[in-house]
Amino acid sequence: MTNDVRTAADRSRTASFADGVLCVDAVLRRAAIRAGCFASAARRDPTSAARHRSRVEDVAEDARQLLVERLARAPGTRGLSTARRVALFATPWAENGGESLCRLALLELGTPEPAMQVEFFDGQGLAGRCDFVIGDAALEFDGKVKYDDAAMRAGEVPSAVVKAEKDRERRLLRSGGIRAIGRCDADDVARRLPLARTLRDLDLELRPRHNATMWAHRQV
């Protein structure tokens, strides 16, 4: 953890805000993984899911505090303001760099702050997990590896993966936790406009000039 925090502090002071977030997101998630938070992916009910979220947040907050303390002891002021903003903005819930970049794009486009990796349950148990939940709408970030990499498909052909995704989406919608699901990929995130269109299709209001206050506890 000490080496991770040192690297994160140095990186967040010398890199762009986005690159700093990519680094610190990964550090916070590794801290949660080391603490055993993701050892079991299946939560059987809303109560166990809530305990899991609380545990992840607590571990990440401890790691975040170590980073903030290291920044406070760092000599000079170069890059310090950016690094502090990175520390406040970073999250342990981004499962990969693509999701970190997507969250940054949502901030820039002006959505309300999303919850990430939210689990929904129905009468059969876990209906599914959504990458981003904004109000009663969900946004799923699809990396190409999900469909192109045989290992990620666990031996399934791409068409079977697509069918499984559609079945999961139907169950999520029937759970009553969300009313709509949109999808995006790395190209949409990089180009922004396709992502903005998807968000508007979900009836989400985009207010980019207001996000410094809309995500009040994560001001950037």
N, C-alpha and C positions, 0 to 999 in steps of 0.2 A: 504494500500500500504506500509506503514512504516513497519508493521510486516512482510510482504512478502519480502521486501528488506533486512531486518535484517536476516531473515531466509536464504535467498539466499546467502547473504554475508558469513554467518557462514558456510553454507553447501559447498559452492564452495571453501572455504579455507581448509576444513577438509576432503573432499571426493575426490574420483578420478575425473579426467577430465570428464568422461562419466556421473558419478552420478551428478556432478555439472551442466552439460548441461541439464540433465533431470529436475533438479530443476529450473534452470533459464529460460528454455524454458517455463515451466508452469507459472512462475511468469510473464513473458512478455505477454503471451497469456491472462492471467487473467486481466492484466492491460488493454489490448485492449477490452476485454469483458466488463469490468466495464465502459469503455468509450463509450459503445454502438456500437462498430465497427461491431460486428457480430449479431446485433439484427435482421437484415434482411439478410437472406442467399442469396436471389436472386438479382443479378445485371442484368439489362435488356440490357445493351449494353457495348461496350468496354470503353466508357468514364466513366460511373458510376463505372465500375470495377477498372479502374485506380485510380479514386478518393478514392475508398475503400482501395486499396493497400497503397496509400499514407498516408491515415489517420492511418491505422494500424501501418505502419512503424514509423510515427511521435510519436504516443503514446508509442510504444515499445522503441523508442530511448530515450524518456523522462525517462522511467523506467530504462533503461540501464544506463543512466547518473546518476540517483540516486544511483544505485548499485556501479558504479565506484567511486562516491564521498564517499560513505560509506567505501569502501575498502581503499581509500586514508587516511581516518581518523582512520583506524583500527590499534591498537598497534601491534608492532612486524612485522616480515616479513614471518613467517611460512605460507606456502600455498598461499602467495600473488600472486606469478607469475602465478600459475595455475588458481586462481580465476579471474585474469585479462583476461587470455585467454578465460576462460569460458564466461565472460561478453561480449567479442567481438564476440564469436562464436555463442552464443545463438540466437534463432529466435522465434518470436511470431507465426510463421506459422505452427509449428508442432502441429497437433490436438490432439496428445496423445503421450505417452511414446514410443510406437512402432515406430512412425514416427521420433521421436528424435533419437532413436537408429539407425534407417535406415540411417538418414543423417550422423551420425557419421561413419557408415560403408562405405558410399559413399566417405567420406573424406579419410578413411583408404585405400580403394581400389584404389583411385586415379582418380576419375571422376572430370571433371570440376564442379564448384559449381552449384548446381541445384537451380532453382526457385521453390517455393512451393505454392501449392494451386492456380495454374494458371487457369484462366477461359477462355474458348474459345467460340466464338460466330459464328453462321451461320445466314442464312436468317430467321430462326424461333426464334432467340434469343439465350439464353444460351444453348450451345450444351453440356457442361459438364465442370467439373473441375478436374484437374490432380494433384495428390499428389506431384510429382517431375517432373520437366521438365528440361532436359539437352540438350541444342541445340534444335534440332527438334524431339527429342525422349522423351517419357514420361514413368515414372515408377510409378506404382500404388502399394501401400502397403495395403495388405488385412489382416485385423485381422480376426481371426476365428469367432469372435462375429458377424460379418456381416452376416454370413450364419447360425450360430448355435443359436443365440439369437432371440427368437420370437419377442421381443420388438423392436429390431433393424431392423427386417424384416417388421415391421409394419403390421403383420398378414399375410404376403405373405409366401408361401412355398419356400424352398430353390431353387427349380428349376426356380421359377418365378423371384427370385432375380438374378440368373445367367443369365437368358434371358434378364432382364433389363440392366444388366452390358454389355452384348454383344451389345445390341441395342445402348447403350450410347457410347461404343467404336467405333462402325461404324459411328456414327454421329460426334464424335470427329475427326476421320480420314478424313471424308468428309469435315470438316470445313477448312482443309488446314493448320491448325496451327501446326500439328505434323504429322510425317510420319509413326511412329511406337509406339506401346505401349507394355511394358513388365510388368509383375506382380511378386510380391514377398510377402513373409509372414515372420512372426517372426522367424521361423526356418531357412529360407534362410539367414536372417540378422545375426542370431547368428552363423551360420556355415560359412558364408562368401563365400565359393566356389560356392554354387548354385546361390548366388546373382551375383558373378563375371561372371558366365556363362550367366546369363540373360542380364547383361550389355553388354557383348561382342556380344550377339545375336542382340542387338540394335545398333551394330556397334559403340559402344563408346570405346574410347581409355582409358586404365587404366594406370595411371602414378603415383603410390603412392609416389615415392620419390620427386615428384615435387609439391605436394599439398600445402606446406607451402608458395609457391609463386603463385600457381594457384588460390588459394582463398586469394588473397593478402590482402584484407581488413579484413579478418578473420584469420590472421595468428595464427597457433597453434603450 
